[in-house]
Amino acid sequence: NPCGCPGLPEPEVPELNRTERRINMKRHHPAEYTAKPETWKLIKSNWVLYLFLVPAFVYFGIFAYAPMYGVQIAFKNFVPSKGIWGSEWTGLTYFTMFLQNPKFWDYVRNTVYLSLYSLIAGFPVPIILALILNDIKNSKLKRISQTLTYMPHFISIVVLVGMMSSFFSPQSGFVNTAIKALGGEPVYFMGSENWFRHMYVWSGVWQGAGWGSIIYLAALTGVSPELHESAMIDGANKLQRIWHIDLPAIMPTMAILLILNCGSIMSIGFDKVYLMQNNLNLGVSEVISTYTYKVGLIQQNYSYSAAIGLFNNVINFITLVTVNRITRRLSGSSLW
């Protein structure tokens, strides 16, 4: 002590527990810190839970990653008798052929138009339906409403298109019967380019709205009733509570689903478009997936169709990464 005064005893520093030491180590020495021992210890102590992941890994390994071996035929002149390795290497020939196709931009435009139309029309409907169902107090009415909205999801695409053909038939469909009863002329909805996109999109919205609302209903169950009670005491009406409580609660779910939907912007479902397609609406119904089917399976040009599919997936991947980054910056929610 410089002044010669008796000094105070040094305070005892409590020993840091293991968690605090690990936090400090990670904070001050991030390069030297490793969580591998802790991770393996956690896996070893909970090995039964990780065992449940094995079927998922096997499924994706067999049906998602193993088929990637065949992607190389997009760069070869594939001949089945020679096999993948024995076929001649052609490089980017088939990609160039697709890009130079006179109808390339027609296929891309039709695909993007249907995708964006379906996204804009179909994305908000499940959210609105979930908010409505969540507000129904009568449990019996709520169960009936949920069942009725879920049922269209289980209708086969083939059956759905058959129903549309019957309902909108110019001769016997009840829609055209009503039009004629009102003094109008019958309309061939399924064979009109002006009506094809509306028929495709809104039938899909009707079929998928109830099923799509399930995940939002699950998110809404996590909203504390105390928040609504406090808002009601403060004088908030129903719309204000939805806007300031319910929507912020499901916003992360909305962001994730939006990213996933944007990641498949170029992947229009082949089956429904192909079933609704005919010579009269071919100008707007020929999308990349139907063109790939005709080239690959009907014309048996496997390398060309593989190149188109790979081109499609690359565009989807770029879109997914871009939208994920934008969503993370705007809302803080993202896939990674």
C-alpha positions in Angstrom: 0.0 0.0 0.0 1.7 3.3 -1.1 0.3 5.4 1.8 1.2 2.8 4.4 -2.4 2.3 5.4 -3.5 -1.2 6.1 -5.1 -2.6 2.9 -8.4 -4.2 2.7 -8.4 -7.9 2.0 -8.8 -9.0 -1.6 -12.4 -10.1 -2.4 -12.8 -13.7 -3.1 -13.6 -14.4 -6.8 -16.1 -17.2 -7.1 -15.0 -20.0 -9.4 -16.8 -20.0 -12.7 -19.0 -23.0 -13.4 -18.5 -25.0 -16.5 -21.2 -23.2 -18.6 -19.7 -19.8 -17.8 -16.2 -21.0 -18.6 -17.4 -22.3 -22.0 -19.2 -19.0 -22.8 -16.1 -17.0 -21.9 -13.9 -19.3 -23.9 -16.1 -19.0 -26.9 -16.3 -15.2 -26.5 -12.6 -14.5 -26.1 -11.1 -17.4 -28.1 -13.5 -18.2 -30.9 -10.8 -19.7 -33.1 -9.7 -22.1 -30.4 -13.1 -23.0 -29.1 -14.7 -26.2 -30.4 -18.0 -27.8 -29.4 -17.2 -31.2 -30.9 -16.7 -33.0 -27.6 -19.9 -31.6 -26.2 -21.8 -32.4 -29.4 -20.7 -36.0 -29.5 -21.4 -36.4 -25.9 -24.9 -35.0 -26.4 -25.5 -37.4 -29.4 -24.2 -40.4 -27.4 -26.6 -39.6 -24.4 -29.6 -39.2 -26.7 -28.8 -41.8 -29.4 -32.4 -43.1 -29.4 -33.7 -39.7 -30.6 -31.1 -39.5 -33.3 -32.0 -43.1 -34.4 -35.4 -41.7 -35.6 -33.6 -39.6 -38.1 -32.1 -42.6 -39.9 -35.2 -43.4 -42.1 -35.3 -39.7 -43.2 -31.6 -39.9 -44.2 -32.1 -43.2 -46.0 -35.1 -41.8 -47.8 -33.4 -38.7 -49.1 -30.2 -40.6 -49.8 -32.0 -43.0 -52.1 -34.6 -40.8 -53.7 -32.9 -37.3 -53.7 -29.1 -37.7 -53.8 -28.5 -41.1 -55.5 -30.4 -40.0 -58.7 -28.0 -37.1 -59.0 -25.6 -39.6 -60.6 -27.8 -39.5 -63.7 -27.6 -35.7 -64.1 -24.5 -36.1 -66.2 -26.6 -37.3 -69.1 -27.5 -33.6 -69.6 -23.9 -33.2 -70.8 -23.8 -36.4 -73.0 -25.5 -37.8 -76.0 -27.1 -40.5 -73.9 -27.7 -43.9 -75.6 -29.4 -46.5 -73.3 -27.4 -49.4 -74.9 -24.1 -47.7 -74.1 -25.0 -46.6 -70.6 -24.2 -43.3 -69.0 -20.4 -43.7 -68.9 -20.3 -45.1 -72.5 -22.3 -42.3 -74.0 -20.5 -39.5 -75.9 -19.7 -36.3 -74.1 -21.3 -33.2 -75.7 -20.8 -30.5 -73.1 -23.3 -27.6 -73.1 -24.8 -28.6 -76.5 -28.3 -29.4 -75.2 -28.4 -26.3 -73.0 -27.5 -24.1 -76.0 -30.2 -25.9 -78.0 -32.8 -25.1 -75.4 -31.8 -21.5 -75.1 -31.9 -21.1 -78.9 -35.3 -22.7 -79.2 -37.7 -20.2 -80.9 -40.3 -20.9 -78.2 -37.9 -20.7 -75.3 -39.3 -17.4 -74.0 -42.8 -18.6 -74.5 -42.2 -21.6 -72.2 -40.5 -19.4 -69.6 -43.1 -16.7 -69.7 -46.0 -19.2 -69.4 -44.2 -21.0 -66.5 -43.4 -17.8 -64.6 -46.8 -16.3 -65.2 -48.6 -19.3 -63.8 -46.2 -19.5 -60.8 -46.5 -15.8 -59.9 -50.2 -15.8 -60.4 -50.6 -18.9 -58.2 -48.3 -17.4 -55.5 -50.1 -14.0 -55.4 -53.6 -15.5 -55.4 -52.9 -18.6 -53.3 -50.4 -17.4 -50.6 -52.8 -15.0 -48.6 -55.8 -17.3 -48.7 -54.6 -19.9 -46.2 -53.5 -17.1 -43.9 -56.9 -15.4 -44.0 -58.7 -18.8 -43.6 -56.5 -19.7 -40.6 -57.3 -16.4 -38.9 -61.1 -16.9 -39.5 -61.0 -20.5 -38.2 -58.9 -19.5 -35.2 -61.6 -16.9 -34.2 -64.5 -19.4 -34.3 -65.5 -20.0 -30.7 -68.1 -22.8 -31.3 -66.0 -26.0 -31.3 -68.5 -28.0 -33.3 -68.8 -25.3 -36.0 -65.0 -25.0 -36.1 -64.5 -28.8 -36.6 -67.1 -28.8 -39.4 -65.5 -25.8 -41.1 -62.0 -27.3 -40.9 -63.2 -30.6 -42.3 -65.0 -28.9 -45.2 -62.0 -26.8 -46.1 -59.5 -29.7 -45.8 -61.5 -32.2 -48.0 -60.6 -30.7 -51.4 -56.9 -31.5 -50.7 -57.6 -35.2 -50.9 -59.2 -35.0 -54.3 -57.0 -36.5 -57.0 -55.8 -34.1 -59.7 -57.3 -36.4 -62.4 -60.7 -36.2 -60.6 -60.4 -32.5 -60.1 -59.8 -31.8 -63.8 -62.7 -34.2 -64.7 -64.9 -32.2 -62.3 -63.9 -29.0 -64.0 -64.5 -30.4 -67.5 -68.0 -31.5 -66.4 -68.9 -28.3 -64.5 -67.7 -25.9 -67.2 -68.8 -28.0 -70.3 -70.4 -25.8 -73.0 -73.2 -28.3 -73.5 -74.1 -29.8 -70.1 -72.1 -27.9 -67.4 -74.1 -26.2 -64.8 -72.0 -23.0 -65.2 -72.9 -22.6 -68.8 -76.5 -23.6 -68.1 -76.7 -20.7 -65.7 -75.1 -18.4 -68.3 -77.6 -19.4 -71.0 -80.5 -19.1 -68.5 -79.4 -15.5 -67.9 -79.4 -14.8 -71.7 -75.7 -15.2 -72.3 -73.7 -17.3 -74.8 -72.0 -20.5 -73.5 -68.2 -20.2 -73.0 -65.7 -23.1 -73.6 -63.7 -22.3 -70.5 -61.4 -25.3 -70.8 -60.4 -24.5 -74.4 -59.9 -20.8 -74.0 -56.5 -19.2 -73.6 -58.1 -16.3 -71.8 -59.6 -18.6 -69.1 -57.0 -21.3 -68.8 -54.8 -19.5 -66.3 -57.8 -18.4 -64.1 -59.1 -22.0 -64.1 -55.7 -23.4 -63.2 -54.9 -21.0 -60.4 -58.3 -20.7 -58.7 -59.0 -24.4 -58.7 -55.6 -24.8 -57.0 -56.5 -22.2 -54.4 -59.8 -23.9 -53.7 -58.1 -27.3 -53.4 -55.1 -26.2 -51.2 -56.4 -23.4 -49.0 -57.7 -25.6 -46.2 -54.6 -27.8 -46.1 -52.3 -24.8 -46.3 -54.0 -23.2 -43.3 -53.0 -26.0 -40.9 -49.5 -24.8 -40.3 -50.8 -21.2 -39.6 -53.4 -22.6 -37.2 -50.6 -24.4 -35.4 -48.6 -21.2 -35.1 -51.7 -19.3 -33.8 -52.1 -21.8 -31.0 -48.9 -20.5 -29.5 -50.3 -17.0 -29.1 -50.9 -16.3 -25.4 -54.6 -15.4 -24.7 -53.3 -12.9 -22.2 -52.1 -10.7 -25.1 -55.6 -10.5 -26.5 -57.1 -9.9 -23.1 -54.7 -7.0 -22.5 -55.5 -5.6 -25.9 -59.2 -5.8 -25.3 -58.8 -4.0 -22.0 -57.0 -1.2 -23.9 -59.9 -1.0 -26.3 -58.5 -2.8 -29.3 -61.0 -4.2 -31.8 -60.8 -7.5 -33.5 -59.0 -6.2 -36.6 -56.4 -4.4 -34.5 -55.7 -7.5 -32.5 -55.2 -9.5 -35.6 -52.9 -6.9 -37.1 -50.8 -6.3 -33.9 -50.9 -9.8 -32.2 -51.8 -12.6 -34.6 -50.0 -11.6 -37.7 -46.6 -10.8 -35.9 -46.9 -14.2 -34.3 -47.2 -16.1 -37.6 -44.8 -13.8 -39.5 -41.8 -16.1 -39.2 -43.9 -19.0 -40.5 -45.1 -16.8 -43.4 -41.5 -15.9 -44.3 -40.4 -19.5 -44.4 -43.3 -20.6 -46.5 -42.8 -17.7 -48.9 -39.2 -18.6 -49.4 -40.1 -22.2 -50.1 -42.8 -21.2 -52.6 -40.4 -18.8 -54.4 -37.8 -21.6 -54.5 -40.1 -23.6 -56.8 -41.1 -20.6 -59.0 -40.1 -22.5 -62.1 -41.5 -25.9 -61.1 -45.1 -25.8 -62.2 -46.8 -29.1 -61.5 -46.8 -31.2 -64.6 -49.8 -33.3 -64.1 -52.6 -30.7 -63.7 -51.3 -28.5 -66.6 -51.0 -31.5 -68.9 -54.5 -32.8 -68.1 -56.0 -29.3 -68.7 -54.0 -28.8 -71.9 -55.4 -29.0 -75.4 -54.7 -27.6 -78.8 -56.9 -24.6 -78.2 -55.1 -23.3 -75.1 -51.6 -24.6 -76.0 -50.3 -21.0 -76.4 -50.5 -20.3 -72.7 -50.5 -23.9 -71.3 -47.2 -25.1 -72.7 -44.8 -24.7 -69.7 -41.3 -26.1 -69.2 -42.5 -29.2 -67.3 -44.9 -30.3 -70.1 -42.3 -29.5 -72.8 -39.8 -31.6 -70.9 -42.2 -34.5 -70.7 -42.9 -34.4 -74.4 -39.3 -34.2 -75.4 -38.0 -36.7 -72.9 -40.6 -39.5 -72.8 -42.6 -39.1 -76.0 -39.7 -38.2 -78.3 -37.2 -40.1 -76.1 -34.6 -37.4 -76.2 -33.3 -38.1 -72.7 -30.2 -35.8 -72.8 -32.2 -32.8 -74.0 -34.9 -33.3 -71.4 -32.3 -33.7 -68.6 -30.6 -30.5 -69.7 -33.9 -28.6 -69.5 -34.6 -30.1 -66.1 -31.2 -29.1 -64.8 -31.6 -25.6 -66.2 -34.9 -25.4 -64.4 -33.4 -26.5 -61.0 -30.5 -24.1 -61.3 -32.9 -21.2 -61.7 -35.0 -22.4 -58.8 -31.8 -22.6 -56.6 -30.7 -19.1 -57.5 -34.2 -17.8 -56.8 -34.3 -19.6 -53.4 -31.0 -18.2 -52.3 -31.8 -14.7 -53.4 -35.3 -14.6 -51.7 -33.9 -16.2 -48.6 -31.2 -13.4 -48.3 -33.8 -10.7 -49.0 -36.2 -12.1 -46.4 -33.5 -12.4 -43.8 -32.6 -8.7 -44.2 -36.2 -7.5 -44.1 -37.8 -9.7 -41.5 -34.9 -11.5 -39.7 -36.4 -14.9 -40.6 -34.8 -17.3 -43.1 -34.1 -20.9 -43.9 -30.4 -20.5 -43.0 
